[in-house]
């Protein structure tokens, strides 16, 4: 039969499914030997790289104005519980039903201002502690001037109502007639602050101008509302927000510290234990006029928000709790958190960075020391579960959001990379054919088989012994067969605690020095006892060594070589088990 060319052989191998192996094996072997040769450097370098990323991320978060919101939103939406809404905060809702019910008498929205004036006066008379009108009345109603006069009279006479102030584009400050120092409730933040004009939108009625609160919703860079600022900051001045003024008028002392005043407070959405009580405006208006079944005493001592939720005229925004939330619910949450101090507290970024660094260091140490795959997987799983439990649990049942999601992701990324490296390292060390090749050098005709007990050895000692052998014989010629006997076969119990190390060497570097003694050439060129060297450097107790001659034919035949290694290991195992006192 005529032979075929190398090209034909390659084509045949590809057709038989061996082409991928022919191409991948050299790369896999290079990767395997690199993984073993630079084991220590790899884990040290990987840890250093992750440490830099962690520190840079923490510093960036510390300096950033906006929050890292994606993980926060996920935690808030998937937490198990949340604070209860304060029952003394009520929303009088100008909803779609109110528009439909009152359309025959008052027409389409906006209604004449006397309707709102009557509601405000009645709620105040009923004993509401504070009322926040979340409706902007910036233009006169030319069709109903008498109604505007009625509202102006009520606004001037009612002292516990807060009206909205909206900050306009600072580009318009120069044409504004409103001086920042003239805004009621404003605080001067700097002694030398210049009194300047600011462009603001306020209700048209003079009786409201001493009762203004800034509508201070400041979304993050991605457009999501996550926190509320109690003060609207202007150069040298602080304008009080609507929640702050509402609590002031209601006689409450806001529960916030200097950090919340400066950086705002993280809203603790009531998204798991019900919503704030809502009463339809039409229902309230009917009860005020002696109709319906609503008991108006529910407003006594309450903080009341009057606002619009009807589709098409309501203002909605994205929040951590929901992609769509109308302003009244946001305002109620801001007032509730400021009144009861229930806003979410977050540890500083360095706290999460410390946890991330601890995980990286512990994982690097475990992989470097060769801790068993089962143990690493178990402890890693428990650690990741703990991070999730702390994150979800803190946000669910405490006013603290200990967000360790970054630590979770960082640990997972480090684990995945280290796992791949450890797999290649272990596969090469065990002599898996894809990653290792024995016999490529026919001059290495000596095989040393070392059996030692790991029953009383620490994992660090085993790793040190392997590293010592690799330095002596080169990583390409050393194999640690810690899985020679499986965990569930007939021999596993008898051979439990024994590990075998196989090394190949040229004859001029190793020689027999007695029945159970082998000598090798040391770094300085002198002959030293291998047994004593191993015991001295690795702290190994029970130890058996065999030196075996290999023929060139054996080195060329991988199957024959594997059988010879197996025979020597079985022989050593039998000898070790026969020695009294060994287990």
TIVOFI-494770 format. One record per residue: y, z, x of N, C-alpha, C in turn. Coordinates in steps of 0.001 Angstrom, whole numbers, plus 500000, padded with zeros to 6 digits. Each point is the difference from the previous one (the first is absolute). Example, Ala and Ser with C-alpha at 12.3 -4.5 7.8 and 13.67 -1.06 7.14 Angstrom:
// TIVOFI-494770
494310507800513190501190500000499110501200500000500900
501050499280499650501190500060500820501090500730499230
//
This chain:
// TIVOFI-494770
498805500000500863501195500000499137501232500000500889
500903499079499714501187499872500841500937501174499767
500664500440501084500950501108499892501283499535499319
500840500974499654501259499627499371501147500585500811
501159499389499861501167500372500794500549501357499548
500842500618500851500640501254499605500812499874498712
500658498836499806500771499811498784499089500008498792
498833499308500128499046499999498897499480501408499736
499825500779501089499539501387499832501009500844499239
501285499785500314501035500745499287500041499621498531
499873498682499717499994499534498608498818500594499248
498845500047500681498804500561499370500196501497499715
500628500696500948500233501434499810500949500244498828
501025499135499884500930500147498883499306499791498663
499098498979499955499264499722498772499082501158499640
499467500696500981499070501105499747500726501332499814
501309499963499966500760501217499750500236500853501214
499691499495501198500180500797501205501310499676500721
500737499031499510501213499580500701501048501100500057
500155500696498865500991501065499968499671501078501024
498707500328500118499596501010500971500250499521501431
499741498714500230500222499467501344501477500092500396
500876499785499031501427500059500284500534501432500005
499454500852499145500554501338499825499479500998501024
498777499817500474499408501008500885500812500242501270
500455498946500701500803500281501203501258500806499695
500665499684498872501192500753499628499649501431499640
498904500173499278499576501344499603499645500837501220
499335499379500993499629500749501200501224500388500813
500973499098500076501230500347500707500709501164499299
500035499919498673500641501079499244499247501315500187
498670499909500001499188501199500166500204500672501344
499980499226501060500186500574501334501434500510500186
500973499303499387501376500489500077500142501326499261
499341500097498843500061501242499226499429501166500789
498920499765500733499398501072500795500824500298501251
500511498977500621500711500195501266501337500712499803
500657499721498870501332500571499785500009500939498797
498904500724499848499869500887498849501127501036499942
500146500715501088501014501047500042501405499412499852
500261498911500704501321499376499925500289499489498597
498957499496499333500197499448498657500472501083499038
499276501108499941500371501052499049501329500640500362
500254500157501288501290500555500424501128499037499623
499808498713500288501029499013499691500229499850498511
498900499992499236500127499865498548500738501208499421
499679501187500497500690501209499537501480499934500337
500309499557501213501404499908500409500750498995499129
499373498861499707500636498986499164500287500546498598
499008500670499414500196500561498665501045501106500022
500023500774501070500994501073500115501409499424499997
500202498911500725501313499354500038500389499509498603
499054499365499323500265499500498642500360501152499063
499271501101500094500239501156499135501390500582500246
500348500176501255501303500590500341501140499076499577
499867498702500273501048499041499615500165499980498484
498891500028499278500052500003498545500689501258499473
499687501150500592500614501256499567501500499999500264
500401499513501168501428499941500339500731499029499074
499373498854499724500617499012499106500184500573498604
498998500741499525500110500607498666501064501090499983
500124500714501100500992501072500088501419499437499957
500195498844500615501327499402500084500328499106498809
498967499560499282500220499047498909500677500668498815
500840499244499333500653500507498794499053499941498806
499214498935499928499099499822498864498652500638500274
499337500370498937498681500604500087498928498929500180
498877500399500589498817499126500018499287500223498677
500262499103499064499665500315498623498643499599499491
499312499055500650498780499487499401498938501093499850
499799500788501044498999501062499921500439501074499021
501310500313499982500512500997499067499747499560498559
500277498739499695499782499486498645498527500093499618
499121499643500936498569500047499711499563501422499679
500471500952500795499606501398499789500510500504498661
501265499711499686500585500486498752499284499400498793
499658498737500082499370499351498838498550500412499822
499340500418501077498574500319499908499705501488500151
501032500825500019499742501437500118499356500520498716
499463501199500074499216500541498898500859500725498983
501142500505500419500855500748499092501444499854500462
500911500549499189501429499983500336500648501173499271
501235500330500340500654501088499262500170499652498524
500042501030499174500284499774498584501482499706499816
500334499111499087501423499787499702500613501276499432
501215500302500401500697501172499484500206499817498492
499477500934499159500141499823498543501443500128499524
500899500498500867501399500165499602500841498783500376
499342498939500437500700498738500262499524498988498962
500892499525499162499656499081498920500789498708500135
499393498921499570500647498684500000500226499556498561
501266499815499623500327499391498713500049498497500252
499006499321499465499684498640500428500562498963499031
500909499204500496500478498853499221498982498888500225
498944500064499222498868499096500176500075498847499012
498995499178500029499985498820499128499980500404498538
499278501093499694499952500475498616501376500463499527
500759500629500883501350500455499627500900498808499711
499926498976500851500817498803499781499671499359498660
498708499932499681499592499370498743500412500846498794
499819501326500106500289500887498874501496500053499683
500836499995501042501432500200499806500781498692499939
499291498881500080500684498699500025500735499716498696
499416500381498849500627499692498711501340500702499853
500110501230500503501228500774499816501011499773501122
499494499818501254500924499947501144499936498673500780
499179499093499552499927498698500651499184500044501285
500123498927500761499267499891501252500625500890501063
499221500243501048500511500777501133501053499166500763
501082500578500486500299501442499960500591500435498659
499602501191499550500546500552498765501435500472500230
500720500216498900501338500624500131499880501349500732
500996500336500810499911501203500840499966501287499174
500419499942498733499958501210499169498578500493499787
499024499073500056498593500396499852499591500893501166
500316499576501218499678500816501173500817501287499991
501271499911499568500853501186499966499427501044499049
499531499573498848499416500936499035498749500662500577
499168499203500685498782500564500587500339501020501083
500959499671500869500382500907501077500544501305499434
500898499915499040500604501199499426498953500869499317
499095499376499257498974500765499288499048500685500976
499516499275501017499078500586500973500660501152500749
501274499857500310500711501083500675500110501215499084
500323499756498722500104501094499027498646500676499772
498917499237500128498657500570499807499581500908501153
500773499988501075499693500895501108499365499340501198
500077498685500112499497499337501216500787500505501198
499293500355501080500690500556501170500803498932500731
499436498784500072500713498899500657499508498692499407
500903499037499963499662498675499476500406498972501046
499079499103500326500279498899500922499984498709499203
501175499385499848500078498736499280499747498881500995
498843499417499943499605498953500954500333498620499429
501225499882499497500504498751499429501423499816500525
500280498851500568501330499724500538500893499403498913
501172500642499782500979499536499013501273499641500764
499982498866500665501093499648500912501062499121499369
499745499442498809500966499096499370500315500485498590
501209499762499521500342500408498627499270499123498983
499718500600498849499387499255498898501128499524499099
500435498762500208501172499488499286499753499859498499
498749499890499600499691499852498584499983501345499274
499890501109500759499902501316499366500891500995500739
501313499811499960500894500901500749499945501440499500
499812500184498679499928501365499479498778500735500548
498913499270500173498784500615500552500216500405501451
500753499199500738500312500363501385500858501253500045
500937500132499047500829501197499982499162501233499683
499026499826499114499114501119499669499190500426501226
499526499036500743499234500337501209500891500686501030
501226499510500139500937500592500966500266501461499661
500138500313498708500234501388499589498794500876500312
498797499507499720498777500776500270499832500187501495
500238498960500787499844500092501448500948501039500587
501225500063499492500969500958500528499648501425499598
499387500166498812499728501344499482498658500576500445
499073499157500364498654500474500345499892500158501506
499661501219500463500073500319501418498675499856500737
498892499833499312498697500010500680499327498629500036
500794498946499987499465498637500019500375499331501326
499022499348500633500223499283501254499966498500499709
500964499279500562500098498564499785499769499269501334
499515498773499941499630499309501245501186499418500764
499909500095501318500927499325500919499154499070500858
500392498729500074499235499014500753500842499516501181
499432500078501196500683499510501200499909498483500041
501160499344500120500036498541500099499999499567501454
499986498713500212499966499455501353501205500497500813
499737500602501173501119500508500826501034498934500353
499648498736499885500979498947500284501199500071499051
499787500636498839501070500097499008500827501281500123
499730500806501038500707501280500145501509499806500106
500421498951500674501439499799500246500786499759498713
499366499453498967500726499699498755499785501072498944
499289501072500362499751501081499050501183500960499979
500210500640498850501080500991499866499454501422500035
498677500147500115499374501324499971499885500537501413
500613501150500237499876500653501300498777500908499992
499282499981501090498750500743500045500237501493499801
501107500519500499500269501437499866500298500400498562
500339499022499139500356500297498613498780500077499088
498824499622500497498793500035499167499575501454499836
499889500507498772499632501406499780498627500321500605
499934501153500643498748500443500594499766499491501398
500875499116500510499791499439501331500132501095501046
499234499885501064500033500971501092500475499279501257
500945500641500685500486499440501252499050500404501116
499391498996500651499003500272501028500605500142501379
501198499501500189500672500085501293501456500365499771
500512500908500823501360500500499799501046498907500168
499732499081500861500989498951500287499689498697499261
499188500069498963499629498777499293501224499401499303
500264498721500178501151499372499328499732499819498515
501033500206499210499875499802498562500163498509499721
498963499371499548499991498550499834499576499648498588
500243498773499625499590499540498671498566499493500056
499279500169498879498614499546499893499845499226498708
499215498960500049499740499191498813498850500619499226
500321500535498816498985500626499159500181499526498564
498906500034499271500025499680498574499811501300499234
500955500325499123499949501258499242500255499683498530
499643500918499108500307499771498578501505499855499776
500359499281498971501408499706499734500743501199499429
499282501001499530500623501126499299500462501067500990
501278500361499988500524500987500957499293501346499907
499538500371498807499347501289499829498672500120500721
499503498899500535498726500040500754500224500135501498
501207499801500477500228499834501441499850501288500793
499995501136499325499733501260500704498541500422499873
499178499106499484498586500337499755499078498905500545
500385499397501098499258498849500516498922500427500991
498903499242500000498942500160500994499525498626500451
499835499834501298499617498687500530498567499658499603
499834498782499498498653499473499755499486499545501362
499304500894500658499761499855501446498579499541500310
499548498987499297498680499445500287500099499050501190
499343500345501081500035499170501206498574499593500358
499570498821499562498641499550500334499826499837501509
498761500059500446499695499750501402500120498493500284
499728499615501213500172498597500398499135499058499172
498861500500499501499113499145499201500323500038498514
501104500659499628500427500021498610499375501078499151
499248500907500596499311501051499255500779501308500106
500168500680498859500669501308499977498972501080500332
500261500737501083499080501070500405500709501348500135
501287499982500191500735501250500170501361499892499345
500619501164499828501318500064499366500928500767500931
501233499533500106500979500657500850500937500819499115
500068501308500215500862500827499140501476499681500143
500369499395501133501397499638500223500104498519500361
501040499359499462500326498634500406500936500115501197
499571499510501142500764500192501228501058498917500168
501219500473500206501123499148500387500546500552501312
500640499195500847500521500505501273500877501242499806
499477501142500434500758501247499917499907500726498674
499309499414498998499941500600498666498579499883499428
499719500918499071498723499980499285500281500054498504
499534498999499261500195499939498548498723500506499339
500075500985499100498788500568499396499288498988499109
498673500075499998499199499091499184499920500513498566
499481499174499129499871500370498594499044501187499815
498839500036500671499133501183499870500693501275500476
500754499905501095500672501182500538501039500533499012
500789499098499419501024500411499027499373500507498706
498874499410499600499328500451498778499541501445500155
499401500327501139499564501381500230501208500934500111
501086499523500586501215500818500118500535500348498615
500043498994499113500513500243498651499039500872499204
498715499927500310499018500808499284499868501411500529
500728500310501076499964501345500554498832500253500925
499396498942500530498857500149500916500462499822501443
499355500728500892500253499816501423498962499036500554
500423498864500549499025499025500530499159500627501107
498703499757499955499076500532500999499767498938501075
500861499999500980499853499039501089500554500618501272
499502499528501121500467500466501281500903498977500664
500396500318501229500902499107500735499359498647500251
498674499995500223499313498728500279500060499086498780
499814500574498798500038499188498783501415499505499729
501000500838500306501386499566499817500323498810500896
499442500025501207500320498964500978499162498741499801
498686500183499817499074498864499992499469499636498621
500437500732498977499458499756498678498674500708499819
499516500042498766498726500672499738499003499016499396
498761500169500401498924499098499586499566500355498580
500162499070499085499729500263498591498511500233499756
499713501046499254498619500385499685499713499566498565
499565498779499858499875499374498688498987500729499116
500347500115498721499087500633499031499115498915499407
499040499549500788499196498850499580498555500343499669
499643501289500030498603500364499736499838501052498901
501086500665499611499872501075499013501025499839498882
500099498787499491500903499742498900501382499581500459
500833499599499030501355499521500280500989500969499366
501246499800500301501034500812499373500052499699498500
500315501038499234500034499812498545501119499036499646
499661499032499197500965499000499545500146500102498480
501233499969499575500292499987498573500850498765499718
499571499203499051500732498777499667501406500359499519
500988499273500479501382500243499603500141499901498483
499336499036499407500082499840498537499475501238499292
498954500617500548499446501207499399500980501168500111
500634500120501172501007501045500194501179499778499051
500467498771499893501156499688499169499703500275498524
498767499699499606499619500274498613499990501504499732
499456500786500928499956501455499823501408500597499977
500914499427500786501379500476500021500674499808498641
499504499008499260500577499700498697499114500478498854
499120500953500291499196500640498965498785499222499571
499579499022500786498828499216499630498899500191501053
498783499665499616498894500058500942499452501418500173
499037500139500914499295501280500185500229500620501372
500840499414500842500191500515501349500713501349499965
499462500956500723500616501308500123500998499947501157
501272500029499681501032499858501021500107501216500924
499296501069499707500045501180500868499353499736501360
499255498895500122499367499697501289501047499737501076
501252499718499591501032499685500982500742501237500489
499733501152499371500686501216500413499539500411501392
500925500117500921499685500389501369499399498895500843
499995498778499502499353498896500716501018499180500796
499477499294500982500765498951500684499627498687499325
500997499315499456499748498809499189500537498770500730
499156498985500083500402498711500566500055498993498863
501160499376499805500127498946498988500032498671500752
499038499149499728499930498737500724499244498943499229
500035498777500522499413498836499347498679499649500672
498971499765499179498723499507500527499547498717499321
500773499529499032499614498794499263499925498811500949
498939499188499895499853498832500886501195499059499869
500423499477501139501096499049500013501332500624500311
500171501296499683501280500654500307499808501222500901
498779500427500173499728501136500883500006499546501456
500321500911500887499929499750501440498693500563500522
499210499166500656498703500439500509499952499769501512
499204500826500657499842499885501447498564500321500371
499607499537501177498680500344500535500080501372500657
498951500802499818499929501322500614498628500189500636
499827501115500688498699500291500599498915500159498947
500387500462498812499014500263498958499685498780499157
500927499059499924499799498855499112500847498827500472
499492498785499860500810498826500383501188499787499079
499958500596498785501110499877499054500247501363499368
501212500540500192500363501277499382501469499931499618
500311500423498758501396499936499568500786501193500541
501314499819500042500891500937500678499929501415499455
499767500144498710500011501343499414498897500876500581
498815499411500219498893500768500585500307500357501447
500647499078500716500372500287501388501027501124500043
501003499923499123501035501039499951499388501351499618
499089500001499046499352501253499588499220500614501154
499290499161500762499234500499501145500929500573501060
501120499306500241500954500473501006500599501344499599
500331500158498731500540501276499512498939501093500080
498787499685499583498896500965499999499721500508501415
499881499079500959499710500398501384501113500852500586
501252499655499660501133500753500538500124501364499311
499639500055498754500075501259499228498910500987500417
498783499488500222498854500878500259499490499957501434
500631499191500852499567499911501386498624499399500168
499612499095499100498647499429500028499918498695500772
501101499582500604499957498755500761498961500112501121
499491498857500433498963499978501027500601500243501378
499323500870500763500389500215501387499013499277500903
500514499408501039499134499298500958500158500630501374
498871500241500692500116500488501379500692498945500864
500594500409501106500648499023500881498989499010500559
500442498799500395499073498966500487499148500450501174
500517500916500821499226500404501177498728500749499602
500000500637498803498803500732499574498829499037499784
500273498891499312498965498989499810499600499385501329
500981499829500902499701499434501323499066500906500784
500194501317499889499112500950500695498575499879499482
499842499879498674498662499841499416499359498701500481
500784498926500030499473498708500457499557500080501455
500824500618500839499653500139501420498732500836500164
499878501066499221498803500846500086498747499202499647
500086499191498951498851499177499608499636499012501104
501014499349500564499754499005501055499347500659501212
500513501152500410499456500693501178498567500456499758
499744500571498828498643500478499697499009498842499928
500418498900499377499111498835499918499737499412501380
501052499876500802499829499452501350499045500862500816
500151501298499897499129500914500743498552499875499531
499814499930498686498638499895499459499321498712500451
500726498886499945499412498729500430499750499989501501
500947500541500760499837499998501458498807500851500425
499810501140499342498895500889500357498653499512499479
500023498939499207498745499457499503499388500795498868
500838500723499242499486500741498844499261499039499086
498915500475499407499135499115499215500781499327498874
499565498776499715500669499215498959499985500728498667
498888500643499705499872500724498736501030501130499904
500155500754501084500954501116500001501432499498499871
500333498941500747501366499462499917500295499502498588
499051499278499420500208499487498641500193501141499004
499177501043500147500084501115499053501341500721500106
500392500356501233501242500739500174501220499135499712
499908498706500310501111499114499675500162499900498487
498907499853499289500063499932498538500581501269499399
499588501153500527500543501268499501501492500107500305
500394499571501200501416500059500366500855499101499127
499536498779499751500753499079499153500089500521498572
498897500579499517500013500591498653501012501134499928
500059500806501063500956501114500025501434499484499955
500290498915500719501349499434499976500381499551498592
499066499340499312500280499549498636500165501174499048
499133501025500149500077501166499120501325500736500179
500421500153501248501275500679500254501155499198499399
499967498677500184501085499155499496500061500021498476
498863499702499358499965499961498532500179501394499416
499328500996500585500066501360499467501386500597500089
500687499802501138501337500570500140500970499389498999
499906498690499798500896499338499052499660500323498556
498763500406499748499552500266498631500322501414499537
499844500977500898500050501394499563501061500839500706
500786499416500876501054500737500689501269499149500020
501148500612500293501227499190500147500115499349501364
498900499974500744500012499406501333499152498732500013
500533498982500610499238498765500205499680499904501492
498805500462500345499562499918501393499282498663500149
500793498994500266499487498628500025499346499706501349
498667500004500000499245499719501211499345498626499935
500546499130499169499406498663499876500134499214501297
501119500192500724500139499322501290498923500462500969
499732501311500013498936500534500861498650499414499607
499783499827498703498751499422499508499828498578500536
501059499186499883499928498603500434499846499906501517
500762500829500726499939499969501463498614500409500483
499462501075499434498662500453500396498952498944499686
500147499340498845499045498959499621500060498821500968
501216499601500389500151498885500938499405500362501363
500299501211500489499457500426501293498475500073499934
499483500536498908498550500137499827499326498633500013
500586499021499304499398498672499924499938499339501378
501118500100500762500023499386501329499030500713500931
500044501335500000499118500769500878498542499806499616
499739499817498711498630499805499528499421498694500552
500806498950499984499537498720500542499719500140501494
500917500646500709499795500196501442498754500830500264
499821501076499234498832500863500191498701499256499690
500038499138498986498811499219499650499607499071501138
501004499317500573499720499103501127499516500799501197
500656501122500271499624500865501125498571500500499837
499697500515498812498667500551499759498937498906500043
500324498848499413499026498908500003499699499539501418
501041499909500841499798499613501396499223501064500747
500337501247499756499328501110500677498523500060499646
499655499653498776498610500046499560499238498727500347
500694499031500555499321498787500421499750499010498887
500806500027498952499859499016498926500203498609500590
499109499094499718499977498719500720501261499179499815
500667500160498861501227499242499792501077500403501000
499988501263500418501066500528500845499582500241501443
498720500005500282499538500340501354498944499006500459
499921499837501300498999499098500585499466500637501285
498692500185500046499352500590501173499175498919500688
500034499996501296499174499043500732500739498779500461
501277499912499709500759498840500469500140500006501523
499838501170500609500056500125501458498589500309500518
499265499022500539498603500217500428499875500906501206
501109500334500668499910500886501168499845501463499585
500265500323498770499905501381499543498595500240499460
499120500343500882498574500098499666499515501433499876
500923500963499971499625501390499820500536500506498661
499158500719499279500403500585498727499812501510500071
501046500746499682499924501457499981500064500439498543
499019500775499575499967500536498637500195501511500098
501033500500499357500334501424500045499875500570498597
499188500999499853499871500692498724500567501398500128
500835500411499053500594501336500098500149500594498606
499977501326499960500096500721498732501461500179499602
500278499692498758501355500209499468500050501180499045
498897500768499946499933501116499054501090501039500276
500310500202501273500991501013500374501194499383500730
500219498712499785501125499319500641501107499723498992
501195500095500457501126499584499177500163498480500099
500629499423498987500171498560499982500822499537501209
500951500846500435500794499633501164499128499801501238
498927500818500115499119499891501164499217498690499975
499553499599498801499261498743499879500911498828500386
501235500027499486500943498933500318500301499990501491
500123501187500599500280500082501432498833499464500820
498782500301499560498814499498500695499950498471499947
500270499465498828499996498547499870501078499374500887
501200500597500000501084499480500827499642500080501482
499321501080500398499583500159501396499011498897500389
499043499728499114499013498949500278500672498628500061
500990499779499143500697498711500010500790499803501292
500554501085500521500715499887501274499032499698501155
498773500527499904499018499814501071499384498604499943
499579499597498797499206498776499872500757498825499374
501257500216499547500802498987499319499628499957498515
501004499792499162499784500060498546499004498952499517
499866498894500691499090498952499555498543500396500165
499762501033500773498619500345500323499568501358499463
500802500601499105499697501332499484499903499944498482
498935500632499456499777500018498557499577501405499579
500695500530499012499716501333499487499244499852498694
498716500312500022499148499793498818499875501316499239
501084500342499290499974501228499207499308499807498662
499588498770499737499290499712498756498597499458500260
499386500424501125498664499492500340498977500367498941
500161501177499422499106500428498926500853500245498763
499629499343498920500817500063498792500063501386499399
500851500131498996500196501306499383498942500331498948
499175499067499626499092500276498884498601499439500235
499569499946501260498632499542500234499122501166500439
498725499692500296499035501054500316500350500745501278
500738499344500902500260500595501305501389500633500099
500809499873498954501383500446500117500106501501500222
499186500783499291500067501450500171499561500407501400
498915499397500473499479500368501319500973499616501114
500671498861499836500888499504501058501461500339499731
500248500848498998501379500344499683500665500701501185
501234499580500311500728500642501087499811499355501344
499276498862500070499801499307501285500700498646499948
500681499695501084500720498730500130499580499345501308
500032498681500013499506499269501173501074499038500492
500162500004501305500975499130500637499246499069500947
500246498691499854499333498989500813501052499303500850
499723499874501312500936499340500907499237499030500893
500652498896500352499425498997500886500807499961501293
499277499770501125500681500064501301499300499106501010
500742499455500978499363499287501121499154500976500809
498936499517500622499094500894500742500671500717501161
500994499375500636500622500631501162500911501170499618
500216500230498683500873501092499586499243501171499411
498711499878499854499204501071499407498632500028500669
499430501218500149498677500134500615499331501262499474
498670499974500075499211501150499587500022501029501136
500133501271499615500054501055501010499040501128499650
498863499654499423499023501002499607499422499657498650
499146500848499491499301499723498749500971499859498824
500964500894499910500941499959498875501447499962500471
500215499527501199501351500003500554500406498587500376
501250499680499715500561498683500297501325500216500720
500234499176501026501265500058500727500765498700499800
501329500121500011500854498819499835501055500032501102
500624498849500223501066499898500985501302500458499353
500645500982500590501254500522499464501159499114500444
501196500394499606501195499213500310500226499900501505
499698501080500716500238499998501452498857499367500799
498970499451499279498906499318500674498820500883500350
500064501274499690498882500908500294499055500066498810
498755500405500299499014500130498930500084501411499401
500067500051498645500068501306499333498940500063498905
499581501215499677498981500221498972500627499783498620
499454499047499248500549499661498696499907501175499027
498883500734500059499810501125499094501089501061500220
500231500354501253500976501029500303501411499534499663
500268498708500227501324499468499676500267500095498504
499007499619499205500167500025498550500176501431499505
499153500894500502500092501391499557501334500623500405
500471499624501179501240500586500483501231499491499277
499998498733499606501195499416499397499994500056498482
498802499923499393499934499957498544499486501294499384
499525500928500804499516501260499459498734499867499187
499130499038500352498769499761499255498946501005500417
499256500529499011498925500933500318498699499258500261
499133499868498979498738499281500139500259498531500298
499275499493500994500287498641500456498739499405500618
499700498752499626498879499276500589500478498619500414
499513499540501191500452498712500534498794499183500446
500013498734499650498959499080500448500667498782500645
499427499548501104500460498784500679498920498948499848
500350498839499480499025498965499682500408498713500708
499009499337500607500240498691500615499889498903498943
500903499036500069499987498884499055499800498700500757
499173499164499434499786498686500604501031499021499473
500298498933500726500947498984499501499604499449498639
498653499853499777499558499480498704500393500946498867
499894501303500259500354500987498976501484499922499662
500829499836501033501437499928499756500390498774499188
499232498929500164500326498774499268499495500022498570
499057500892499720499412500064498666500522501266499296
500946499825499073500624501145499335498988500817499209
499028499326499368499001500722499213499126500866500901
499562499431501125499166500757500932500772501200500568
501275499779500302500818501087500530500161501109498960
500220499622498758500140500993498937498731500820499850
498844499339500093498732500728499894499828500979501152
500411499580501185499856500881501156500893501230499851
501252499795499514500892501136499757499387500939498976
499452499425498930499367500829498974498823500793500541
499178499366500828498843500696500583500456501183500841
501041499803500801500469501077500869500603501153499192
500700499669498939500584501054499160498900500808499323
498977499289499491498895500705499347499260500877501008
499830499476501203499340500793501042500796501250500336
501301499837500162500854501148500285499984501005498852
500076499489498759499981500895498844498722500814499968
498857499331500275498711500719500001499977501077501078
500510499682501195500026500992501085500913501173499648
501130499715499402500931501067499660499427500917498921
499290499425499054499435500817498930498821500847500479
499360499574501111498867500778500526500449501187500835
501255499987500445500474501097500850500287501214499126
499394501183500308500228501203499188501486500382499992
500454500430498866501393500445499883500961498901499628
499583498728500090500891498904499610499851499687498522
501081499625499407499944499696498576500699498686499735
//
